[in-house]
Amino acid sequence: MPHRATVPGSVLGLVTALLAFSPPVATGQEGSLSTADGRPDLQGVWNFSTATPMERPAELADKATLTAEEAAEWEAQLASQRAGFESELEDAPLEARLGYSLRVWFEWGEALEERRTSLVIDPPTGRIPPVRPEVEARREVGRLLRGRHAHGPEDRGISERCLLGFNSGPPMTPSAYNNNMQLFQTGEHVVILNEMVHNARIIPLDGRPHLPPDLRQWVGDSRASWDGDTLVIETRNFLRETSLGGSSANMRLIERFTRLDDDTLRYEFTVSDPATWTGPWTARVRMTRTDEPLYEYACHEGNYSMPSSLSGARAMEAREAAERAGEQP
């Protein structure tokens, strides 16, 4: 469950320092969507929650979009399903007792984007290409690790350990909550600050080369450029453990940000990873401006509780070994 607090001072200090020592990008004339140097002004806090699924449901295989009536019916069914999770039982989960319909911390989104049946726009099927056979083997190893007592921190997932958020990426993928990011611009850098796990990507915009291939990072190594009015970010040099399920360290990511109007950004990303998928794929997400502030997702339990989790695992193993030997634990 996310913890709502203030934006961490360390992140604000980093961004403030970056803005202070980089050439300023002033906003153009009032009402303009461009900066003083003529580039699109992409700055602000943007929300990317949506009711559109990442992949097209099998029952809609031949429909890229729905009619207005079909979309309204789909959204009504979705609202009904969520309400069905609510419960007044004392032993029900907290979110069920508070009421999903109140959206205390959930923000799945309520409407389909452009009545599309999937965020994936390429392949035209609206489905992510099949994974290669060896990927299933990697996933099975992961399932086995999660099914036994952890031998060490590396056995637990990166989101459980509060290292990366499960929707902040890159790429950013809508999920149940904290679908917010803030974008800053200067003449030489772009900063993408995600609400989820308050991760900040500081991305050069000055044409410098990527890091050497042997220098790898949790969120990869990003470089930005302009393609007309679209900001393009290329990221490579990922670690093996990334937040995009099933991907390998060789994933290449292209993100594209286009300002459509005062309140809308179009966000597209293309994933290429021949070690995982049989082909590249592209998704498109609408981001909507919000006047709400960006809050800190104070994820720390997964790290602070690790000694207790591992000592508990050792105690459970000892008890199970005693039971197998016919002894009293």
Secondary structure, DSSP 8 states (H G I E B T S, - for coil): ---B----HHHHHHHHHHHHTS----B-STT-SBBTTS-B---EEEE---SS-SS--GGGTT-SB--HHHHHHHHHHHHHHHHTT----TTS-HHHHH-GGGTSS----SS-GGGBS-SEEESTTSS---B-HHHHHHHHHHHHHHHS--SSGGGS-TTTTTSS-TTTSSS----SS--EEEEEE-SSEEEEEESGGG-EEEEE-S------TT--BTT-EEEEEEETTEEEEEEE-B-SS-SSTT--TT-EEEEEEEEEETTEEEEEEEEE-TTTBSS-EEEEEEEEE--S----B---HHHHTHHHHHHHHHHHHHHHHHHHTT---
